[in-house]
Amino acid sequence: MLDLTQINQNNLPKHIAVIMDGNGRWAKERGKLRVFGHENGVKAVRKTVENCARLNIKYLTLYAFSTENWKRPQIEVQTLMRLLVSSLRKELKTLEKNNIRLNAIGNLDALPSKAAKELKEVIEKTATNKGMVLTLALSYGSRNELVSAVKNLAIKVKNNLISPTDIDDNLINEHLYTHDMPDVDLLIRTSGEHRISNFLLWQIAYAELYFIDVFWPDFSEKHLVEAIISYQKRERRFGKTSEQLS
């Protein structure tokens, strides 16, 4: 059971993002196919979502499928899409119970029609929920997101809707997939890898990074608490000195 007493409720990260890595290696260690790892990774998703909701985390973003993941073996891609559809159906009650609103970012047009339809339905059914916003990054790549934002801004400049001098951080933010979300406060990556892997490159500019040597299917309440406690022990200066903060 999640022990909330260890965590300072007055210093919670508003936005947690997670690179859920290690499903395949977790399965390989057990002599199983990679598919087995992805299936068990879904259980870790459920636990993490419920625990973040209990902690009153406002935004949770999960890196579920990258633009590069389309290059994986077809059987694995098909399995991931199947799991997406079945998980959305199964977890709708969990989302409703916890007052969670589902959101999705990425090139969603690239998703198979069945997955896209299921995703749209769950997003619509949870649209009025007022609790945590759970965002799935699907067919997502941060460089693609930034290129898309630049193109849209260039079109507006060309059509005299804005001037080049109007372009600043805020205007760029408005043209990102995450325009209605705050920047990431805490980025967690499992499996022991120390990479960002083209995930929310703009949005993690001042995020605290937390890397853990645990494969995603084994990520538990304990690991989430440890990540948040680590975050709370850090001094976030945003370019200032410690003396300025005090």
ZABA-636032 format. One record per residue (C-alpha): residue in three letters; z, x, y. Coordinates in pm, 1 decimal, padded with zeros to 6 digits. Each point is the difference from the previous one (the first is absolute). Example, Ala and Ser with C-alpha at 12.3 -4.5 7.8 and 13.67 -1.06 7.14 Angstrom:
// residues 2
rec residu: Ala w: 00780.0 u: 01230.0 v: -00450.0
rec residu: Ser w: -00066.0 u: 00137.0 v: 00344.0
This chain:
// residues 246
rec residu: Met w: 00000.0 u: 00000.0 v: 00000.0
rec residu: Leu w: -00089.3 u: 00128.3 v: 00346.4
rec residu: Asp w: 00310.0 u: 00142.0 v: 00173.8
rec residu: Leu w: -00048.3 u: -00087.9 v: 00366.0
rec residu: Thr w: 00331.3 u: 00157.7 v: 00102.4
rec residu: Gln w: -00150.7 u: 00348.9 v: -00013.0
rec residu: Ile w: -00253.9 u: -00083.0 v: 00269.4
rec residu: Asn w: 00054.1 u: -00023.7 v: 00374.4
rec residu: Gln w: -00137.5 u: -00344.0 v: 00082.3
rec residu: Asn w: -00029.4 u: 00100.3 v: 00367.5
rec residu: Asn w: -00243.8 u: 00281.3 v: -00072.7
rec residu: Leu w: -00253.0 u: -00144.1 v: -00241.2
rec residu: Pro w: -00365.3 u: 00107.2 v: 00005.1
rec residu: Lys w: -00194.2 u: -00293.2 v: 00138.7
rec residu: His w: -00316.5 u: 00092.0 v: -00191.3
rec residu: Ile w: -00001.4 u: 00172.3 v: -00340.5
rec residu: Ala w: -00328.1 u: 00110.1 v: -00157.5
rec residu: Val w: -00029.8 u: 00115.4 v: -00361.4
rec residu: Ile w: -00261.0 u: 00206.5 v: -00181.7
rec residu: Met w: 00060.2 u: -00126.6 v: -00353.1
rec residu: Asp w: -00109.7 u: 00304.2 v: -00199.2
rec residu: Gly w: 00037.4 u: 00106.4 v: -00361.9
rec residu: Asn w: -00082.8 u: -00303.4 v: -00214.5
rec residu: Gly w: -00259.1 u: 00188.6 v: -00203.1
rec residu: Arg w: 00216.2 u: 00306.5 v: -00062.0
rec residu: Trp w: 00296.5 u: -00222.0 v: -00089.2
rec residu: Ala w: -00211.8 u: -00163.4 v: -00271.0
rec residu: Lys w: -00141.9 u: 00332.1 v: -00121.0
rec residu: Glu w: 00352.2 u: 00137.9 v: -00052.4
rec residu: Arg w: 00057.5 u: -00293.7 v: -00235.4
rec residu: Gly w: -00325.3 u: 00047.8 v: -00188.1
rec residu: Lys w: -00146.8 u: -00317.3 v: 00151.8
rec residu: Leu w: -00314.8 u: -00083.6 v: 00193.0
rec residu: Arg w: 00011.6 u: 00007.7 v: 00380.6
rec residu: Val w: -00023.4 u: -00380.0 v: -00004.1
rec residu: Phe w: 00349.8 u: -00012.1 v: -00151.0
rec residu: Gly w: 00130.3 u: 00188.8 v: 00302.6
rec residu: His w: -00160.3 u: -00239.8 v: 00246.2
rec residu: Glu w: 00145.6 u: -00298.6 v: -00183.2
rec residu: Asn w: 00349.1 u: 00148.0 v: 00023.2
rec residu: Gly w: -00060.1 u: 00098.6 v: 00361.1
rec residu: Val w: -00019.4 u: -00371.4 v: 00083.8
rec residu: Lys w: 00365.2 u: -00034.6 v: -00104.8
rec residu: Ala w: 00099.9 u: 00273.1 v: 00246.2
rec residu: Val w: -00191.6 u: -00184.4 v: 00272.1
rec residu: Arg w: 00196.7 u: -00318.6 v: -00064.8
rec residu: Lys w: 00335.9 u: 00179.8 v: 00011.6
rec residu: Thr w: -00087.0 u: 00191.8 v: 00315.5
rec residu: Val w: -00127.7 u: -00308.9 v: 00181.0
rec residu: Glu w: 00310.9 u: -00202.3 v: -00088.1
rec residu: Asn w: 00235.4 u: 00282.7 v: 00096.8
rec residu: Cys w: -00170.7 u: 00059.9 v: 00334.1
rec residu: Ala w: 00022.7 u: -00372.5 v: 00070.9
rec residu: Arg w: 00374.0 u: 00004.7 v: -00079.6
rec residu: Leu w: 00043.1 u: 00293.0 v: 00237.4
rec residu: Asn w: -00175.9 u: -00192.8 v: 00277.2
rec residu: Ile w: -00280.8 u: 00254.4 v: 00029.3
rec residu: Lys w: -00250.6 u: -00166.3 v: 00233.0
rec residu: Tyr w: -00320.9 u: 00162.2 v: -00127.4
rec residu: Leu w: -00086.6 u: 00151.8 v: -00338.5
rec residu: Thr w: -00348.1 u: 00143.0 v: -00057.7
rec residu: Leu w: -00110.4 u: 00105.6 v: -00349.5
rec residu: Tyr w: -00299.4 u: 00224.0 v: -00070.1
rec residu: Ala w: -00138.8 u: -00204.0 v: -00289.2
rec residu: Phe w: -00364.1 u: 00113.9 v: -00022.5
rec residu: Ser w: -00186.0 u: 00255.9 v: 00210.2
rec residu: Thr w: -00367.2 u: 00023.9 v: 00090.6
rec residu: Glu w: -00012.3 u: 00306.7 v: -00225.7
rec residu: Asn w: 00144.8 u: -00191.6 v: -00296.6
rec residu: Trp w: -00335.3 u: -00174.6 v: -00048.9
rec residu: Lys w: -00117.8 u: 00333.5 v: -00146.1
rec residu: Arg w: 00238.9 u: -00029.7 v: -00295.3
rec residu: Pro w: -00124.2 u: -00102.0 v: -00348.3
rec residu: Gln w: -00131.6 u: -00355.7 v: 00002.8
rec residu: Ile w: 00249.2 u: -00120.9 v: -00259.5
rec residu: Glu w: 00289.2 u: 00118.9 v: 00217.3
rec residu: Val w: -00141.7 u: -00163.0 v: 00314.0
rec residu: Gln w: -00055.0 u: -00326.7 v: -00187.1
rec residu: Thr w: 00356.8 u: 00012.0 v: -00130.2
rec residu: Leu w: 00140.9 u: 00060.1 v: 00348.7
rec residu: Met w: -00195.2 u: -00296.2 v: 00136.0
rec residu: Arg w: 00117.1 u: -00216.9 v: -00291.5
rec residu: Leu w: 00358.3 u: 00103.7 v: 00064.6
rec residu: Leu w: -00043.3 u: -00083.7 v: 00367.2
rec residu: Val w: -00108.9 u: -00355.1 v: -00080.2
rec residu: Ser w: 00269.9 u: -00061.7 v: -00264.1
rec residu: Ser w: 00274.1 u: 00154.9 v: 00214.6
rec residu: Leu w: -00086.9 u: -00209.7 v: 00302.6
rec residu: Arg w: 00021.5 u: -00313.9 v: -00211.8
rec residu: Lys w: 00328.9 u: 00098.3 v: -00162.1
rec residu: Glu w: 00169.5 u: 00128.5 v: 00314.0
rec residu: Leu w: -00075.6 u: -00294.9 v: 00229.2
rec residu: Lys w: 00335.1 u: -00156.9 v: -00093.9
rec residu: Thr w: 00177.4 u: 00329.4 v: 00074.5
rec residu: Leu w: -00165.6 u: 00017.3 v: 00342.5
rec residu: Glu w: 00094.7 u: -00358.6 v: 00078.1
rec residu: Lys w: 00357.2 u: 00046.4 v: -00125.1
rec residu: Asn w: 00049.6 u: 00304.5 v: 00223.0
rec residu: Asn w: -00183.9 u: -00150.0 v: 00301.4
rec residu: Ile w: -00257.0 u: 00283.9 v: -00012.7
rec residu: Arg w: -00337.0 u: -00019.8 v: 00170.2
rec residu: Leu w: -00284.8 u: 00175.3 v: -00180.4
rec residu: Asn w: -00255.2 u: 00199.4 v: 00195.8
rec residu: Ala w: -00285.6 u: 00231.1 v: -00101.6
rec residu: Ile w: -00188.7 u: 00281.3 v: 00171.6
rec residu: Gly w: -00311.4 u: 00195.7 v: -00096.5
rec residu: Asn w: -00361.4 u: -00074.7 v: -00078.9
rec residu: Leu w: 00087.0 u: -00328.9 v: -00168.5
rec residu: Asp w: -00368.8 u: -00096.5 v: -00025.3
rec residu: Ala w: -00032.0 u: 00265.2 v: -00271.9
rec residu: Leu w: 00243.0 u: -00182.3 v: -00231.0
rec residu: Pro w: -00138.4 u: -00203.1 v: -00292.9
rec residu: Ser w: -00037.2 u: -00366.8 v: 00093.9
rec residu: Lys w: 00279.3 u: -00114.3 v: -00233.6
rec residu: Ala w: 00249.0 u: 00247.9 v: 00142.7
rec residu: Ala w: -00104.4 u: -00076.4 v: 00357.6
rec residu: Lys w: 00039.9 u: -00375.2 v: -00061.7
rec residu: Glu w: 00347.2 u: 00037.8 v: -00152.4
rec residu: Leu w: 00107.1 u: 00232.3 v: 00279.6
rec residu: Lys w: -00119.0 u: -00241.2 v: 00268.2
rec residu: Glu w: 00180.7 u: -00292.7 v: -00162.8
rec residu: Val w: 00334.5 u: 00180.5 v: -00021.4
rec residu: Ile w: -00032.8 u: 00125.5 v: 00357.8
rec residu: Glu w: -00063.8 u: -00357.0 v: 00116.8
rec residu: Lys w: 00286.6 u: -00145.9 v: -00206.9
rec residu: Thr w: 00250.2 u: 00250.5 v: 00144.0
rec residu: Ala w: -00135.4 u: -00000.8 v: 00356.6
rec residu: Thr w: 00294.9 u: -00196.9 v: 00140.9
rec residu: Asn w: 00269.6 u: 00211.7 v: -00165.8
rec residu: Lys w: 00220.9 u: 00166.7 v: 00259.8
rec residu: Gly w: 00161.9 u: 00280.9 v: -00197.3
rec residu: Met w: -00140.5 u: 00338.9 v: -00091.8
rec residu: Val w: -00371.9 u: 00068.0 v: 00034.9
rec residu: Leu w: -00133.5 u: 00153.2 v: -00321.4
rec residu: Thr w: -00333.9 u: 00171.5 v: 00055.4
rec residu: Leu w: -00224.1 u: 00114.9 v: -00284.3
rec residu: Ala w: -00239.6 u: 00278.8 v: 00090.4
rec residu: Leu w: -00303.7 u: -00083.0 v: -00216.5
rec residu: Ser w: -00327.5 u: 00187.6 v: 00002.4
rec residu: Tyr w: 00169.4 u: 00178.2 v: 00286.4
rec residu: Gly w: -00079.3 u: 00335.1 v: 00157.5
rec residu: Ser w: 00147.7 u: 00111.5 v: 00330.4
rec residu: Arg w: -00309.8 u: 00194.5 v: 00104.7
rec residu: Asn w: -00213.4 u: -00309.7 v: -00059.5
rec residu: Glu w: 00245.9 u: -00200.6 v: 00208.7
rec residu: Leu w: -00021.2 u: 00248.9 v: 00286.8
rec residu: Val w: -00379.5 u: 00019.0 v: -00017.0
rec residu: Ser w: -00015.9 u: -00379.8 v: 00013.8
rec residu: Ala w: 00229.5 u: -00005.5 v: 00304.2
rec residu: Val w: -00209.0 u: 00264.4 v: 00179.4
rec residu: Lys w: -00322.2 u: -00190.6 v: -00070.5
rec residu: Asn w: 00146.0 u: -00324.2 v: 00134.2
rec residu: Leu w: 00122.5 u: 00173.8 v: 00313.2
rec residu: Ala w: -00340.8 u: 00166.6 v: 00047.6
rec residu: Ile w: -00173.5 u: -00339.1 v: -00023.4
rec residu: Lys w: 00235.5 u: -00141.3 v: 00263.6
rec residu: Val w: -00067.7 u: 00295.6 v: 00229.8
rec residu: Lys w: -00375.6 u: -00039.9 v: -00050.6
rec residu: Asn w: 00021.6 u: -00371.0 v: 00086.6
rec residu: Asn w: 00211.0 u: 00076.0 v: 00308.2
rec residu: Leu w: 00296.5 u: -00193.1 v: -00141.3
rec residu: Ile w: 00223.8 u: 00303.0 v: 00050.4
rec residu: Ser w: -00026.1 u: 00335.5 v: 00174.6
rec residu: Pro w: 00048.8 u: 00331.7 v: -00183.9
rec residu: Thr w: 00298.0 u: 00057.5 v: 00228.3
rec residu: Asp w: 00161.8 u: -00314.5 v: -00141.8
rec residu: Ile w: 00032.2 u: 00159.5 v: -00343.5
rec residu: Asp w: 00355.9 u: 00106.2 v: -00073.6
rec residu: Asp w: 00248.4 u: -00015.4 v: -00287.2
rec residu: Asn w: 00062.6 u: -00370.2 v: 00050.2
rec residu: Leu w: -00369.2 u: -00092.1 v: 00000.4
rec residu: Ile w: -00063.5 u: 00201.8 v: -00315.1
rec residu: Asn w: 00298.1 u: -00171.8 v: -00164.9
rec residu: Glu w: -00152.1 u: -00338.2 v: 00082.7
rec residu: His w: -00312.7 u: 00091.3 v: -00199.2
rec residu: Leu w: 00178.2 u: 00116.6 v: -00316.5
rec residu: Tyr w: 00066.2 u: -00212.3 v: -00308.7
rec residu: Thr w: 00369.8 u: 00029.0 v: 00084.1
rec residu: His w: -00031.9 u: -00126.8 v: 00358.2
rec residu: Asp w: 00277.4 u: -00257.8 v: -00050.0
rec residu: Met w: 00243.0 u: 00243.6 v: -00164.7
rec residu: Pro w: 00228.2 u: 00274.8 v: 00136.3
rec residu: Asp w: -00058.2 u: 00364.3 v: -00089.4
rec residu: Val w: 00146.8 u: 00124.3 v: -00327.0
rec residu: Asp w: 00358.4 u: 00127.1 v: 00019.2
rec residu: Leu w: 00038.5 u: 00121.6 v: -00358.8
rec residu: Leu w: -00278.2 u: 00106.2 v: -00236.7
rec residu: Ile w: 00096.3 u: 00038.6 v: -00366.2
rec residu: Arg w: -00221.2 u: 00167.2 v: -00259.3
rec residu: Thr w: 00092.9 u: 00010.4 v: -00366.9
rec residu: Ser w: -00106.2 u: 00235.9 v: -00283.5
rec residu: Gly w: 00085.8 u: 00330.6 v: 00167.8
rec residu: Glu w: -00331.9 u: 00035.6 v: 00183.0
rec residu: His w: 00021.2 u: 00108.5 v: 00365.2
rec residu: Arg w: -00313.3 u: -00156.4 v: 00144.3
rec residu: Ile w: -00080.9 u: -00291.5 v: 00231.1
rec residu: Ser w: -00326.2 u: -00085.6 v: -00182.2
rec residu: Asn w: -00179.1 u: -00167.8 v: 00290.7
rec residu: Phe w: 00275.2 u: -00258.5 v: 00052.4
rec residu: Leu w: 00091.6 u: -00134.4 v: 00345.3
rec residu: Leu w: -00077.7 u: 00330.3 v: 00172.3
rec residu: Trp w: 00031.5 u: -00144.8 v: 00351.7
rec residu: Gln w: 00300.2 u: -00220.3 v: -00079.4
rec residu: Ile w: 00217.2 u: 00278.8 v: -00150.5
rec residu: Ala w: -00022.2 u: 00228.2 v: 00304.9
rec residu: Tyr w: 00379.6 u: -00000.7 v: 00037.5
rec residu: Ala w: 00102.3 u: -00127.0 v: -00343.5
rec residu: Glu w: 00268.7 u: 00167.4 v: -00205.7
rec residu: Leu w: -00156.5 u: 00120.2 v: -00325.8
rec residu: Tyr w: 00187.7 u: -00028.3 v: -00328.3
rec residu: Phe w: -00143.2 u: 00148.4 v: -00320.5
rec residu: Ile w: 00169.9 u: -00072.0 v: -00331.1
rec residu: Asp w: -00063.7 u: 00159.3 v: -00340.1
rec residu: Val w: -00001.4 u: -00333.8 v: -00185.9
rec residu: Phe w: -00304.6 u: -00184.4 v: -00131.2
rec residu: Trp w: -00051.9 u: -00341.4 v: 00155.5
rec residu: Pro w: 00090.9 u: -00211.4 v: -00308.3
rec residu: Asp w: 00344.8 u: 00167.4 v: 00004.6
rec residu: Phe w: 00061.6 u: -00057.2 v: 00372.8
rec residu: Ser w: 00323.5 u: -00199.8 v: 00017.3
rec residu: Glu w: 00251.7 u: -00152.7 v: 00239.7
rec residu: Lys w: 00188.0 u: 00331.5 v: -00008.0
rec residu: His w: -00306.1 u: 00192.2 v: 00114.9
rec residu: Leu w: -00068.6 u: -00247.1 v: 00280.6
rec residu: Val w: 00358.3 u: 00028.6 v: 00123.9
rec residu: Glu w: -00018.4 u: 00380.5 v: -00014.2
rec residu: Ala w: -00322.3 u: -00003.8 v: 00204.0
rec residu: Ile w: 00153.0 u: -00222.9 v: 00267.8
rec residu: Ile w: 00321.6 u: 00206.1 v: 00014.6
rec residu: Ser w: -00212.5 u: 00314.0 v: 00042.7
rec residu: Tyr w: -00183.7 u: -00174.4 v: 00283.6
rec residu: Gln w: 00326.9 u: -00098.3 v: 00167.2
rec residu: Lys w: 00128.5 u: 00359.3 v: -00007.0
rec residu: Arg w: -00301.0 u: 00129.0 v: 00192.5
rec residu: Glu w: -00027.2 u: 00035.3 v: 00376.7
rec residu: Arg w: -00317.7 u: -00165.4 v: 00131.2
rec residu: Arg w: -00081.3 u: 00176.7 v: 00327.5
rec residu: Phe w: -00357.9 u: -00112.8 v: 00068.7
rec residu: Gly w: -00067.6 u: 00324.0 v: 00185.6
rec residu: Lys w: 00330.4 u: 00005.3 v: 00187.4
rec residu: Thr w: 00293.7 u: 00237.8 v: -00047.3
rec residu: Ser w: 00326.6 u: -00089.1 v: -00170.2
rec residu: Glu w: 00176.4 u: 00028.7 v: 00335.2
rec residu: Gln w: -00231.6 u: -00256.9 v: 00155.6
rec residu: Leu w: 00073.5 u: -00247.4 v: -00277.5
rec residu: Ser w: 00376.8 u: 00036.2 v: 00041.6
